Structures are given as structure tokens and as C-alpha cells.
Amino acid sequence: MPNNHLPKTRYEIADKPQLRPYGSKVDIILGGNNQFGFDGESCLILGNELIVRLIPRQNKKFEFQKFTAYLEGFATASEAEEAGLKFAM
């Protein structure tokens, strides 16, 4: 039974992942003043249709932060690819 307070897309991602099995992977390197304020794995909900899971990667140079971003919850591979390209820009 859907949660009435969730938009349809987020409900499908959370409760029926088989309807939205596709995702994208984007590597991120931040340096200088551009830093995320967290060190562990995080999940961001951007809008009603995009979930981004950020996972920190090992980094030998402390002036940089490295993350792998997983964009999740797309109905088609082409949607996932398009979102990954937009996210990378």
C-alpha cells in the first residue's frame, strides 16, 4: 500500500525497486573550497525522482575529497545514462 505522503516516483523507488532497476555511477573529486561536509556514506533525495548515494573513496592526498555517486531509481537505462551525464556537468 503506497504512502499517501510520498510522490508516486519515490514510492516506486522505495517499495517497488523492480519497476525502477537502472542507475548511473559518477566519480567525483572535490578540492580547494569545494568540500562536502561529511565523511561517511550519505544518501540525498534531489527532487521527487532522483536519489543519489554518495560513498567516500580512499584518498592519499588530503587536499582532495573523492566520492563515487550512484544515481538510482530509473525505469530505463537511457534515463539513467542521461541523468548521469547531467549530474557530471
C-alpha angles and dihedrals in degrees: 000000000000122000104246092214094058122082112247094252095052090046090054092048092050103038106022107034091163087072091057107031100149131094146158134235122216127179116218129197118187126186142166113016093346103092134142112236095229136068104199136063113299138184122213127193109209111188121322098302110038130077117181120193113197119200120185117231129212111273128191094187109068095199089071134059118210124199138168112220119205114197107202143187109049125150095213137030091237091056090051093048093048092049091049091053092048092047091052091056 
